[in-house]
Structure formats: structure tokens, C-alpha cells
Amino acid sequence: MKPEEFFDRMKQQWLGPLGPLAGDQLADDVVIEFPFAAPGRPARIEGRAQFTAFANPERAALPIRVDACSARAFHQTTDPDTFIIEYALTATHTTTGHQATANFIAVLTMRDDKIVRWREYQDTAAMTRALAAA
């Protein structure tokens, strides 16, 4: 599967009100890393079950609806199973109606059309400002 096709499948799960993630696109042994994790937040999560157990309560606590997800650029790497995507998420705070956009870069490694490694570089300052302004 091409990176663009895979990303289109991923973003369909993100749009709308935040519901629970099944993790269908993650390998059982996935490793997810957040190199710029805020203090007190995990920098690395190993395993699909561990990730969904972490992510789903987080998602349930966020009062947002994701309105748009746009890919800005796809980059190939020397590893044919790894690609880099620059993307932006635009969301609306469901209580106040405040809308904001945050940028992300993800480095994804695939095996059998599943993610085996995901490094997510988040614009945490923009995300914090957006939630604080709401």
C-alpha cells in the first residue's frame, strides 16, 4: 500500500468526535515514540494493547471534534518500509466552538500494511495554546 493510501485510511478514523481507537492499523508489537513528550507523559509505548489502553482515556477526556486532517508532504526514506508524513489537524473545542490547527510529523515503518513503528513529533505548544484558549 502506498503511504498516501495508508494515511487516507488513518485520517478517516480521526475525523469527527473523538471516539475509541481499535488500533486496527497497528501491529500487535508496534512501538510508538513521542520524542518531544511533555514531562510526565510517556515517551515510548510498546504494543497495540498498551497504546489503546493509554490513548482511549486520553481521547475521551478531550472535548474536541477533529474537523480536518491535511497531508502537507510525504517523504520517502532509504528504507522502503519507512516514510515520513507532515500533516496538520484542525479541531474545534466542542464546548466553546474555538477552532485551532496543530502541525505534526510522523515517521512510520510498515510491515504487512500495519504500523510497526511510529515516531510522532507533535507541536505540543500549539496544542496547549489551543486548549487553553478554548
MODELLER restraints for C-alpha pairs under 7 A, 6 or more apart:
rsr = mdl.restraints
at = mdl.atoms
rsr.add(forms.Gaussian(group=physical.xy_distance, feature=features.Distance(at['CA:1:A'], at['CA:113:A']), mean=6.52, stdev=0.5))
rsr.add(forms.Gaussian(group=physical.xy_distance, feature=features.Distance(at['CA:11:A'], at['CA:69:A']), mean=6.39, stdev=0.5))
rsr.add(forms.Gaussian(group=physical.xy_distance, feature=features.Distance(at['CA:14:A'], at['CA:66:A']), mean=6.57, stdev=0.5))
rsr.add(forms.Gaussian(group=physical.xy_distance, feature=features.Distance(at['CA:15:A'], at['CA:66:A']), mean=4.91, stdev=0.5))
rsr.add(forms.Gaussian(group=physical.xy_distance, feature=features.Distance(at['CA:15:A'], at['CA:67:A']), mean=5.95, stdev=0.5))
rsr.add(forms.Gaussian(group=physical.xy_distance, feature=features.Distance(at['CA:15:A'], at['CA:68:A']), mean=6.55, stdev=0.5))
rsr.add(forms.Gaussian(group=physical.xy_distance, feature=features.Distance(at['CA:16:A'], at['CA:65:A']), mean=5.08, stdev=0.5))
rsr.add(forms.Gaussian(group=physical.xy_distance, feature=features.Distance(at['CA:16:A'], at['CA:66:A']), mean=4.97, stdev=0.5))
rsr.add(forms.Gaussian(group=physical.xy_distance, feature=features.Distance(at['CA:16:A'], at['CA:67:A']), mean=6.10, stdev=0.5))
rsr.add(forms.Gaussian(group=physical.xy_distance, feature=features.Distance(at['CA:17:A'], at['CA:64:A']), mean=6.52, stdev=0.5))
rsr.add(forms.Gaussian(group=physical.xy_distance, feature=features.Distance(at['CA:17:A'], at['CA:65:A']), mean=4.28, stdev=0.5))
rsr.add(forms.Gaussian(group=physical.xy_distance, feature=features.Distance(at['CA:17:A'], at['CA:66:A']), mean=6.34, stdev=0.5))
rsr.add(forms.Gaussian(group=physical.xy_distance, feature=features.Distance(at['CA:18:A'], at['CA:59:A']), mean=5.93, stdev=0.5))
rsr.add(forms.Gaussian(group=physical.xy_distance, feature=features.Distance(at['CA:18:A'], at['CA:60:A']), mean=6.68, stdev=0.5))
rsr.add(forms.Gaussian(group=physical.xy_distance, feature=features.Distance(at['CA:18:A'], at['CA:64:A']), mean=6.86, stdev=0.5))
rsr.add(forms.Gaussian(group=physical.xy_distance, feature=features.Distance(at['CA:18:A'], at['CA:65:A']), mean=6.17, stdev=0.5))
rsr.add(forms.Gaussian(group=physical.xy_distance, feature=features.Distance(at['CA:19:A'], at['CA:59:A']), mean=6.91, stdev=0.5))
rsr.add(forms.Gaussian(group=physical.xy_distance, feature=features.Distance(at['CA:19:A'], at['CA:60:A']), mean=6.76, stdev=0.5))
rsr.add(forms.Gaussian(group=physical.xy_distance, feature=features.Distance(at['CA:20:A'], at['CA:56:A']), mean=5.22, stdev=0.5))
rsr.add(forms.Gaussian(group=physical.xy_distance, feature=features.Distance(at['CA:21:A'], at['CA:52:A']), mean=6.38, stdev=0.5))
rsr.add(forms.Gaussian(group=physical.xy_distance, feature=features.Distance(at['CA:21:A'], at['CA:56:A']), mean=6.30, stdev=0.5))
rsr.add(forms.Gaussian(group=physical.xy_distance, feature=features.Distance(at['CA:22:A'], at['CA:52:A']), mean=6.98, stdev=0.5))
rsr.add(forms.Gaussian(group=physical.xy_distance, feature=features.Distance(at['CA:23:A'], at['CA:48:A']), mean=6.42, stdev=0.5))
rsr.add(forms.Gaussian(group=physical.xy_distance, feature=features.Distance(at['CA:23:A'], at['CA:52:A']), mean=6.57, stdev=0.5))
rsr.add(forms.Gaussian(group=physical.xy_distance, feature=features.Distance(at['CA:25:A'], at['CA:114:A']), mean=5.06, stdev=0.5))
rsr.add(forms.Gaussian(group=physical.xy_distance, feature=features.Distance(at['CA:25:A'], at['CA:115:A']), mean=6.18, stdev=0.5))
rsr.add(forms.Gaussian(group=physical.xy_distance, feature=features.Distance(at['CA:26:A'], at['CA:48:A']), mean=6.12, stdev=0.5))
rsr.add(forms.Gaussian(group=physical.xy_distance, feature=features.Distance(at['CA:26:A'], at['CA:114:A']), mean=5.17, stdev=0.5))
rsr.add(forms.Gaussian(group=physical.xy_distance, feature=features.Distance(at['CA:26:A'], at['CA:115:A']), mean=4.74, stdev=0.5))
rsr.add(forms.Gaussian(group=physical.xy_distance, feature=features.Distance(at['CA:26:A'], at['CA:116:A']), mean=6.54, stdev=0.5))
rsr.add(forms.Gaussian(group=physical.xy_distance, feature=features.Distance(at['CA:27:A'], at['CA:48:A']), mean=6.52, stdev=0.5))
rsr.add(forms.Gaussian(group=physical.xy_distance, feature=features.Distance(at['CA:27:A'], at['CA:114:A']), mean=5.33, stdev=0.5))
rsr.add(forms.Gaussian(group=physical.xy_distance, feature=features.Distance(at['CA:27:A'], at['CA:115:A']), mean=5.63, stdev=0.5))
rsr.add(forms.Gaussian(group=physical.xy_distance, feature=features.Distance(at['CA:27:A'], at['CA:116:A']), mean=5.41, stdev=0.5))
rsr.add(forms.Gaussian(group=physical.xy_distance, feature=features.Distance(at['CA:28:A'], at['CA:47:A']), mean=5.60, stdev=0.5))
rsr.add(forms.Gaussian(group=physical.xy_distance, feature=features.Distance(at['CA:28:A'], at['CA:48:A']), mean=5.04, stdev=0.5))
rsr.add(forms.Gaussian(group=physical.xy_distance, feature=features.Distance(at['CA:29:A'], at['CA:46:A']), mean=6.65, stdev=0.5))
rsr.add(forms.Gaussian(group=physical.xy_distance, feature=features.Distance(at['CA:29:A'], at['CA:47:A']), mean=4.55, stdev=0.5))
rsr.add(forms.Gaussian(group=physical.xy_distance, feature=features.Distance(at['CA:29:A'], at['CA:48:A']), mean=6.39, stdev=0.5))
rsr.add(forms.Gaussian(group=physical.xy_distance, feature=features.Distance(at['CA:29:A'], at['CA:116:A']), mean=6.63, stdev=0.5))
rsr.add(forms.Gaussian(group=physical.xy_distance, feature=features.Distance(at['CA:30:A'], at['CA:46:A']), mean=5.97, stdev=0.5))
rsr.add(forms.Gaussian(group=physical.xy_distance, feature=features.Distance(at['CA:30:A'], at['CA:47:A']), mean=4.89, stdev=0.5))
rsr.add(forms.Gaussian(group=physical.xy_distance, feature=features.Distance(at['CA:30:A'], at['CA:48:A']), mean=5.90, stdev=0.5))
rsr.add(forms.Gaussian(group=physical.xy_distance, feature=features.Distance(at['CA:30:A'], at['CA:115:A']), mean=6.48, stdev=0.5))
rsr.add(forms.Gaussian(group=physical.xy_distance, feature=features.Distance(at['CA:30:A'], at['CA:116:A']), mean=4.26, stdev=0.5))
rsr.add(forms.Gaussian(group=physical.xy_distance, feature=features.Distance(at['CA:30:A'], at['CA:117:A']), mean=5.50, stdev=0.5))
rsr.add(forms.Gaussian(group=physical.xy_distance, feature=features.Distance(at['CA:31:A'], at['CA:45:A']), mean=5.89, stdev=0.5))
rsr.add(forms.Gaussian(group=physical.xy_distance, feature=features.Distance(at['CA:31:A'], at['CA:46:A']), mean=4.57, stdev=0.5))
rsr.add(forms.Gaussian(group=physical.xy_distance, feature=features.Distance(at['CA:31:A'], at['CA:47:A']), mean=6.14, stdev=0.5))
rsr.add(forms.Gaussian(group=physical.xy_distance, feature=features.Distance(at['CA:31:A'], at['CA:116:A']), mean=6.19, stdev=0.5))
rsr.add(forms.Gaussian(group=physical.xy_distance, feature=features.Distance(at['CA:31:A'], at['CA:117:A']), mean=4.79, stdev=0.5))
rsr.add(forms.Gaussian(group=physical.xy_distance, feature=features.Distance(at['CA:31:A'], at['CA:118:A']), mean=6.35, stdev=0.5))
rsr.add(forms.Gaussian(group=physical.xy_distance, feature=features.Distance(at['CA:32:A'], at['CA:44:A']), mean=5.66, stdev=0.5))
rsr.add(forms.Gaussian(group=physical.xy_distance, feature=features.Distance(at['CA:32:A'], at['CA:45:A']), mean=5.20, stdev=0.5))
rsr.add(forms.Gaussian(group=physical.xy_distance, feature=features.Distance(at['CA:32:A'], at['CA:46:A']), mean=6.38, stdev=0.5))
rsr.add(forms.Gaussian(group=physical.xy_distance, feature=features.Distance(at['CA:32:A'], at['CA:117:A']), mean=5.77, stdev=0.5))
rsr.add(forms.Gaussian(group=physical.xy_distance, feature=features.Distance(at['CA:32:A'], at['CA:118:A']), mean=4.68, stdev=0.5))
rsr.add(forms.Gaussian(group=physical.xy_distance, feature=features.Distance(at['CA:32:A'], at['CA:119:A']), mean=5.83, stdev=0.5))
rsr.add(forms.Gaussian(group=physical.xy_distance, feature=features.Distance(at['CA:33:A'], at['CA:43:A']), mean=5.50, stdev=0.5))
rsr.add(forms.Gaussian(group=physical.xy_distance, feature=features.Distance(at['CA:33:A'], at['CA:44:A']), mean=4.35, stdev=0.5))
rsr.add(forms.Gaussian(group=physical.xy_distance, feature=features.Distance(at['CA:33:A'], at['CA:45:A']), mean=6.43, stdev=0.5))
rsr.add(forms.Gaussian(group=physical.xy_distance, feature=features.Distance(at['CA:33:A'], at['CA:118:A']), mean=6.18, stdev=0.5))
rsr.add(forms.Gaussian(group=physical.xy_distance, feature=features.Distance(at['CA:33:A'], at['CA:119:A']), mean=4.67, stdev=0.5))
rsr.add(forms.Gaussian(group=physical.xy_distance, feature=features.Distance(at['CA:33:A'], at['CA:120:A']), mean=6.25, stdev=0.5))
rsr.add(forms.Gaussian(group=physical.xy_distance, feature=features.Distance(at['CA:34:A'], at['CA:43:A']), mean=4.71, stdev=0.5))
rsr.add(forms.Gaussian(group=physical.xy_distance, feature=features.Distance(at['CA:34:A'], at['CA:44:A']), mean=6.22, stdev=0.5))
rsr.add(forms.Gaussian(group=physical.xy_distance, feature=features.Distance(at['CA:34:A'], at['CA:119:A']), mean=5.95, stdev=0.5))
rsr.add(forms.Gaussian(group=physical.xy_distance, feature=features.Distance(at['CA:34:A'], at['CA:120:A']), mean=5.22, stdev=0.5))
rsr.add(forms.Gaussian(group=physical.xy_distance, feature=features.Distance(at['CA:34:A'], at['CA:121:A']), mean=6.27, stdev=0.5))
rsr.add(forms.Gaussian(group=physical.xy_distance, feature=features.Distance(at['CA:35:A'], at['CA:43:A']), mean=6.00, stdev=0.5))
rsr.add(forms.Gaussian(group=physical.xy_distance, feature=features.Distance(at['CA:35:A'], at['CA:121:A']), mean=6.51, stdev=0.5))
rsr.add(forms.Gaussian(group=physical.xy_distance, feature=features.Distance(at['CA:36:A'], at['CA:121:A']), mean=6.50, stdev=0.5))
rsr.add(forms.Gaussian(group=physical.xy_distance, feature=features.Distance(at['CA:37:A'], at['CA:43:A']), mean=5.41, stdev=0.5))
rsr.add(forms.Gaussian(group=physical.xy_distance, feature=features.Distance(at['CA:45:A'], at['CA:51:A']), mean=6.09, stdev=0.5))
rsr.add(forms.Gaussian(group=physical.xy_distance, feature=features.Distance(at['CA:63:A'], at['CA:93:A']), mean=5.76, stdev=0.5))
rsr.add(forms.Gaussian(group=physical.xy_distance, feature=features.Distance(at['CA:63:A'], at['CA:94:A']), mean=5.51, stdev=0.5))
rsr.add(forms.Gaussian(group=physical.xy_distance, feature=features.Distance(at['CA:63:A'], at['CA:95:A']), mean=6.97, stdev=0.5))
rsr.add(forms.Gaussian(group=physical.xy_distance, feature=features.Distance(at['CA:64:A'], at['CA:91:A']), mean=6.19, stdev=0.5))
rsr.add(forms.Gaussian(group=physical.xy_distance, feature=features.Distance(at['CA:64:A'], at['CA:92:A']), mean=5.43, stdev=0.5))
rsr.add(forms.Gaussian(group=physical.xy_distance, feature=features.Distance(at['CA:64:A'], at['CA:93:A']), mean=4.46, stdev=0.5))
rsr.add(forms.Gaussian(group=physical.xy_distance, feature=features.Distance(at['CA:64:A'], at['CA:94:A']), mean=5.21, stdev=0.5))
rsr.add(forms.Gaussian(group=physical.xy_distance, feature=features.Distance(at['CA:65:A'], at['CA:91:A']), mean=5.40, stdev=0.5))
rsr.add(forms.Gaussian(group=physical.xy_distance, feature=features.Distance(at['CA:65:A'], at['CA:92:A']), mean=5.31, stdev=0.5))
rsr.add(forms.Gaussian(group=physical.xy_distance, feature=features.Distance(at['CA:65:A'], at['CA:93:A']), mean=6.58, stdev=0.5))
rsr.add(forms.Gaussian(group=physical.xy_distance, feature=features.Distance(at['CA:65:A'], at['CA:94:A']), mean=6.47, stdev=0.5))
rsr.add(forms.Gaussian(group=physical.xy_distance, feature=features.Distance(at['CA:66:A'], at['CA:89:A']), mean=6.93, stdev=0.5))
rsr.add(forms.Gaussian(group=physical.xy_distance, feature=features.Distance(at['CA:66:A'], at['CA:90:A']), mean=5.95, stdev=0.5))
rsr.add(forms.Gaussian(group=physical.xy_distance, feature=features.Distance(at['CA:66:A'], at['CA:91:A']), mean=4.18, stdev=0.5))
rsr.add(forms.Gaussian(group=physical.xy_distance, feature=features.Distance(at['CA:66:A'], at['CA:92:A']), mean=6.50, stdev=0.5))
rsr.add(forms.Gaussian(group=physical.xy_distance, feature=features.Distance(at['CA:67:A'], at['CA:90:A']), mean=5.58, stdev=0.5))
rsr.add(forms.Gaussian(group=physical.xy_distance, feature=features.Distance(at['CA:67:A'], at['CA:91:A']), mean=5.16, stdev=0.5))
rsr.add(forms.Gaussian(group=physical.xy_distance, feature=features.Distance(at['CA:67:A'], at['CA:92:A']), mean=6.87, stdev=0.5))
rsr.add(forms.Gaussian(group=physical.xy_distance, feature=features.Distance(at['CA:68:A'], at['CA:89:A']), mean=5.77, stdev=0.5))
rsr.add(forms.Gaussian(group=physical.xy_distance, feature=features.Distance(at['CA:68:A'], at['CA:90:A']), mean=5.05, stdev=0.5))
rsr.add(forms.Gaussian(group=physical.xy_distance, feature=features.Distance(at['CA:68:A'], at['CA:91:A']), mean=6.95, stdev=0.5))
rsr.add(forms.Gaussian(group=physical.xy_distance, feature=features.Distance(at['CA:69:A'], at['CA:87:A']), mean=7.00, stdev=0.5))
rsr.add(forms.Gaussian(group=physical.xy_distance, feature=features.Distance(at['CA:69:A'], at['CA:88:A']), mean=5.67, stdev=0.5))
rsr.add(forms.Gaussian(group=physical.xy_distance, feature=features.Distance(at['CA:69:A'], at['CA:89:A']), mean=4.62, stdev=0.5))
rsr.add(forms.Gaussian(group=physical.xy_distance, feature=features.Distance(at['CA:69:A'], at['CA:90:A']), mean=6.42, stdev=0.5))
rsr.add(forms.Gaussian(group=physical.xy_distance, feature=features.Distance(at['CA:70:A'], at['CA:87:A']), mean=5.52, stdev=0.5))
rsr.add(forms.Gaussian(group=physical.xy_distance, feature=features.Distance(at['CA:70:A'], at['CA:88:A']), mean=5.39, stdev=0.5))
rsr.add(forms.Gaussian(group=physical.xy_distance, feature=features.Distance(at['CA:70:A'], at['CA:89:A']), mean=6.72, stdev=0.5))
rsr.add(forms.Gaussian(group=physical.xy_distance, feature=features.Distance(at['CA:71:A'], at['CA:86:A']), mean=6.03, stdev=0.5))
rsr.add(forms.Gaussian(group=physical.xy_distance, feature=features.Distance(at['CA:71:A'], at['CA:87:A']), mean=4.32, stdev=0.5))
rsr.add(forms.Gaussian(group=physical.xy_distance, feature=features.Distance(at['CA:71:A'], at['CA:88:A']), mean=6.63, stdev=0.5))
rsr.add(forms.Gaussian(group=physical.xy_distance, feature=features.Distance(at['CA:72:A'], at['CA:86:A']), mean=5.24, stdev=0.5))
rsr.add(forms.Gaussian(group=physical.xy_distance, feature=features.Distance(at['CA:72:A'], at['CA:87:A']), mean=5.09, stdev=0.5))
rsr.add(forms.Gaussian(group=physical.xy_distance, feature=features.Distance(at['CA:73:A'], at['CA:85:A']), mean=5.73, stdev=0.5))
rsr.add(forms.Gaussian(group=physical.xy_distance, feature=features.Distance(at['CA:73:A'], at['CA:86:A']), mean=5.15, stdev=0.5))
rsr.add(forms.Gaussian(group=physical.xy_distance, feature=features.Distance(at['CA:74:A'], at['CA:84:A']), mean=5.72, stdev=0.5))
rsr.add(forms.Gaussian(group=physical.xy_distance, feature=features.Distance(at['CA:74:A'], at['CA:85:A']), mean=4.58, stdev=0.5))
rsr.add(forms.Gaussian(group=physical.xy_distance, feature=features.Distance(at['CA:74:A'], at['CA:86:A']), mean=6.53, stdev=0.5))
rsr.add(forms.Gaussian(group=physical.xy_distance, feature=features.Distance(at['CA:75:A'], at['CA:83:A']), mean=5.73, stdev=0.5))
rsr.add(forms.Gaussian(group=physical.xy_distance, feature=features.Distance(at['CA:75:A'], at['CA:84:A']), mean=4.92, stdev=0.5))
rsr.add(forms.Gaussian(group=physical.xy_distance, feature=features.Distance(at['CA:75:A'], at['CA:85:A']), mean=6.29, stdev=0.5))
rsr.add(forms.Gaussian(group=physical.xy_distance, feature=features.Distance(at['CA:76:A'], at['CA:83:A']), mean=4.92, stdev=0.5))
rsr.add(forms.Gaussian(group=physical.xy_distance, feature=features.Distance(at['CA:76:A'], at['CA:84:A']), mean=6.50, stdev=0.5))
rsr.add(forms.Gaussian(group=physical.xy_distance, feature=features.Distance(at['CA:77:A'], at['CA:83:A']), mean=5.79, stdev=0.5))
rsr.add(forms.Gaussian(group=physical.xy_distance, feature=features.Distance(at['CA:81:A'], at['CA:109:A']), mean=5.42, stdev=0.5))
rsr.add(forms.Gaussian(group=physical.xy_distance, feature=features.Distance(at['CA:81:A'], at['CA:110:A']), mean=5.28, stdev=0.5))
rsr.add(forms.Gaussian(group=physical.xy_distance, feature=features.Distance(at['CA:81:A'], at['CA:111:A']), mean=6.97, stdev=0.5))
rsr.add(forms.Gaussian(group=physical.xy_distance, feature=features.Distance(at['CA:82:A'], at['CA:107:A']), mean=6.99, stdev=0.5))
rsr.add(forms.Gaussian(group=physical.xy_distance, feature=features.Distance(at['CA:82:A'], at['CA:108:A']), mean=5.49, stdev=0.5))
rsr.add(forms.Gaussian(group=physical.xy_distance, feature=features.Distance(at['CA:82:A'], at['CA:109:A']), mean=4.18, stdev=0.5))
rsr.add(forms.Gaussian(group=physical.xy_distance, feature=features.Distance(at['CA:82:A'], at['CA:110:A']), mean=6.37, stdev=0.5))
rsr.add(forms.Gaussian(group=physical.xy_distance, feature=features.Distance(at['CA:83:A'], at['CA:107:A']), mean=5.87, stdev=0.5))
rsr.add(forms.Gaussian(group=physical.xy_distance, feature=features.Distance(at['CA:83:A'], at['CA:108:A']), mean=5.55, stdev=0.5))
rsr.add(forms.Gaussian(group=physical.xy_distance, feature=features.Distance(at['CA:83:A'], at['CA:109:A']), mean=6.63, stdev=0.5))
rsr.add(forms.Gaussian(group=physical.xy_distance, feature=features.Distance(at['CA:84:A'], at['CA:106:A']), mean=5.68, stdev=0.5))
rsr.add(forms.Gaussian(group=physical.xy_distance, feature=features.Distance(at['CA:84:A'], at['CA:107:A']), mean=4.48, stdev=0.5))
rsr.add(forms.Gaussian(group=physical.xy_distance, feature=features.Distance(at['CA:84:A'], at['CA:108:A']), mean=6.29, stdev=0.5))
rsr.add(forms.Gaussian(group=physical.xy_distance, feature=features.Distance(at['CA:85:A'], at['CA:105:A']), mean=5.68, stdev=0.5))
rsr.add(forms.Gaussian(group=physical.xy_distance, feature=features.Distance(at['CA:85:A'], at['CA:106:A']), mean=5.36, stdev=0.5))
rsr.add(forms.Gaussian(group=physical.xy_distance, feature=features.Distance(at['CA:85:A'], at['CA:107:A']), mean=6.59, stdev=0.5))
rsr.add(forms.Gaussian(group=physical.xy_distance, feature=features.Distance(at['CA:86:A'], at['CA:104:A']), mean=5.89, stdev=0.5))
rsr.add(forms.Gaussian(group=physical.xy_distance, feature=features.Distance(at['CA:86:A'], at['CA:105:A']), mean=4.50, stdev=0.5))
rsr.add(forms.Gaussian(group=physical.xy_distance, feature=features.Distance(at['CA:86:A'], at['CA:106:A']), mean=6.60, stdev=0.5))
rsr.add(forms.Gaussian(group=physical.xy_distance, feature=features.Distance(at['CA:87:A'], at['CA:103:A']), mean=5.92, stdev=0.5))
rsr.add(forms.Gaussian(group=physical.xy_distance, feature=features.Distance(at['CA:87:A'], at['CA:104:A']), mean=5.35, stdev=0.5))
rsr.add(forms.Gaussian(group=physical.xy_distance, feature=features.Distance(at['CA:87:A'], at['CA:105:A']), mean=6.29, stdev=0.5))
rsr.add(forms.Gaussian(group=physical.xy_distance, feature=features.Distance(at['CA:88:A'], at['CA:101:A']), mean=6.57, stdev=0.5))
rsr.add(forms.Gaussian(group=physical.xy_distance, feature=features.Distance(at['CA:88:A'], at['CA:102:A']), mean=5.60, stdev=0.5))
rsr.add(forms.Gaussian(group=physical.xy_distance, feature=features.Distance(at['CA:88:A'], at['CA:103:A']), mean=4.37, stdev=0.5))
rsr.add(forms.Gaussian(group=physical.xy_distance, feature=features.Distance(at['CA:88:A'], at['CA:104:A']), mean=5.92, stdev=0.5))
rsr.add(forms.Gaussian(group=physical.xy_distance, feature=features.Distance(at['CA:89:A'], at['CA:101:A']), mean=5.52, stdev=0.5))
rsr.add(forms.Gaussian(group=physical.xy_distance, feature=features.Distance(at['CA:89:A'], at['CA:102:A']), mean=5.55, stdev=0.5))
rsr.add(forms.Gaussian(group=physical.xy_distance, feature=features.Distance(at['CA:89:A'], at['CA:103:A']), mean=6.56, stdev=0.5))
rsr.add(forms.Gaussian(group=physical.xy_distance, feature=features.Distance(at['CA:90:A'], at['CA:100:A']), mean=5.62, stdev=0.5))
rsr.add(forms.Gaussian(group=physical.xy_distance, feature=features.Distance(at['CA:90:A'], at['CA:101:A']), mean=4.18, stdev=0.5))
rsr.add(forms.Gaussian(group=physical.xy_distance, feature=features.Distance(at['CA:90:A'], at['CA:102:A']), mean=6.61, stdev=0.5))
rsr.add(forms.Gaussian(group=physical.xy_distance, feature=features.Distance(at['CA:91:A'], at['CA:99:A']), mean=5.60, stdev=0.5))
rsr.add(forms.Gaussian(group=physical.xy_distance, feature=features.Distance(at['CA:91:A'], at['CA:100:A']), mean=5.73, stdev=0.5))
rsr.add(forms.Gaussian(group=physical.xy_distance, feature=features.Distance(at['CA:91:A'], at['CA:101:A']), mean=6.44, stdev=0.5))
rsr.add(forms.Gaussian(group=physical.xy_distance, feature=features.Distance(at['CA:92:A'], at['CA:98:A']), mean=5.53, stdev=0.5))
rsr.add(forms.Gaussian(group=physical.xy_distance, feature=features.Distance(at['CA:92:A'], at['CA:99:A']), mean=4.23, stdev=0.5))
rsr.add(forms.Gaussian(group=physical.xy_distance, feature=features.Distance(at['CA:92:A'], at['CA:100:A']), mean=6.61, stdev=0.5))
rsr.add(forms.Gaussian(group=physical.xy_distance, feature=features.Distance(at['CA:93:A'], at['CA:99:A']), mean=6.34, stdev=0.5))
rsr.add(forms.Gaussian(group=physical.xy_distance, feature=features.Distance(at['CA:93:A'], at['CA:134:A']), mean=6.26, stdev=0.5))
rsr.add(forms.Gaussian(group=physical.xy_distance, feature=features.Distance(at['CA:96:A'], at['CA:134:A']), mean=5.77, stdev=0.5))
rsr.add(forms.Gaussian(group=physical.xy_distance, feature=features.Distance(at['CA:98:A'], at['CA:134:A']), mean=5.44, stdev=0.5))
rsr.add(forms.Gaussian(group=physical.xy_distance, feature=features.Distance(at['CA:100:A'], at['CA:130:A']), mean=5.76, stdev=0.5))
rsr.add(forms.Gaussian(group=physical.xy_distance, feature=features.Distance(at['CA:102:A'], at['CA:123:A']), mean=6.09, stdev=0.5))
rsr.add(forms.Gaussian(group=physical.xy_distance, feature=features.Distance(at['CA:102:A'], at['CA:126:A']), mean=5.72, stdev=0.5))
rsr.add(forms.Gaussian(group=physical.xy_distance, feature=features.Distance(at['CA:102:A'], at['CA:127:A']), mean=6.09, stdev=0.5))
rsr.add(forms.Gaussian(group=physical.xy_distance, feature=features.Distance(at['CA:103:A'], at['CA:122:A']), mean=6.60, stdev=0.5))
rsr.add(forms.Gaussian(group=physical.xy_distance, feature=features.Distance(at['CA:103:A'], at['CA:123:A']), mean=5.63, stdev=0.5))
rsr.add(forms.Gaussian(group=physical.xy_distance, feature=features.Distance(at['CA:104:A'], at['CA:121:A']), mean=5.66, stdev=0.5))
rsr.add(forms.Gaussian(group=physical.xy_distance, feature=features.Distance(at['CA:104:A'], at['CA:122:A']), mean=4.76, stdev=0.5))
rsr.add(forms.Gaussian(group=physical.xy_distance, feature=features.Distance(at['CA:104:A'], at['CA:123:A']), mean=6.14, stdev=0.5))
rsr.add(forms.Gaussian(group=physical.xy_distance, feature=features.Distance(at['CA:105:A'], at['CA:120:A']), mean=5.99, stdev=0.5))
rsr.add(forms.Gaussian(group=physical.xy_distance, feature=features.Distance(at['CA:105:A'], at['CA:121:A']), mean=5.04, stdev=0.5))
rsr.add(forms.Gaussian(group=physical.xy_distance, feature=features.Distance(at['CA:105:A'], at['CA:122:A']), mean=6.69, stdev=0.5))
rsr.add(forms.Gaussian(group=physical.xy_distance, feature=features.Distance(at['CA:106:A'], at['CA:118:A']), mean=6.67, stdev=0.5))
rsr.add(forms.Gaussian(group=physical.xy_distance, feature=features.Distance(at['CA:106:A'], at['CA:119:A']), mean=5.55, stdev=0.5))
rsr.add(forms.Gaussian(group=physical.xy_distance, feature=features.Distance(at['CA:106:A'], at['CA:120:A']), mean=4.57, stdev=0.5))
rsr.add(forms.Gaussian(group=physical.xy_distance, feature=features.Distance(at['CA:106:A'], at['CA:121:A']), mean=6.13, stdev=0.5))
rsr.add(forms.Gaussian(group=physical.xy_distance, feature=features.Distance(at['CA:107:A'], at['CA:118:A']), mean=5.73, stdev=0.5))
rsr.add(forms.Gaussian(group=physical.xy_distance, feature=features.Distance(at['CA:107:A'], at['CA:119:A']), mean=5.05, stdev=0.5))
rsr.add(forms.Gaussian(group=physical.xy_distance, feature=features.Distance(at['CA:107:A'], at['CA:120:A']), mean=6.61, stdev=0.5))
rsr.add(forms.Gaussian(group=physical.xy_distance, feature=features.Distance(at['CA:108:A'], at['CA:115:A']), mean=6.55, stdev=0.5))
rsr.add(forms.Gaussian(group=physical.xy_distance, feature=features.Distance(at['CA:108:A'], at['CA:117:A']), mean=5.77, stdev=0.5))
rsr.add(forms.Gaussian(group=physical.xy_distance, feature=features.Distance(at['CA:108:A'], at['CA:118:A']), mean=4.72, stdev=0.5))
rsr.add(forms.Gaussian(group=physical.xy_distance, feature=features.Distance(at['CA:108:A'], at['CA:119:A']), mean=6.60, stdev=0.5))
rsr.add(forms.Gaussian(group=physical.xy_distance, feature=features.Distance(at['CA:109:A'], at['CA:115:A']), mean=5.79, stdev=0.5))
rsr.add(forms.Gaussian(group=physical.xy_distance, feature=features.Distance(at['CA:109:A'], at['CA:116:A']), mean=5.71, stdev=0.5))
rsr.add(forms.Gaussian(group=physical.xy_distance, feature=features.Distance(at['CA:109:A'], at['CA:117:A']), mean=5.06, stdev=0.5))
rsr.add(forms.Gaussian(group=physical.xy_distance, feature=features.Distance(at['CA:109:A'], at['CA:118:A']), mean=6.57, stdev=0.5))
rsr.add(forms.Gaussian(group=physical.xy_distance, feature=features.Distance(at['CA:110:A'], at['CA:116:A']), mean=5.58, stdev=0.5))
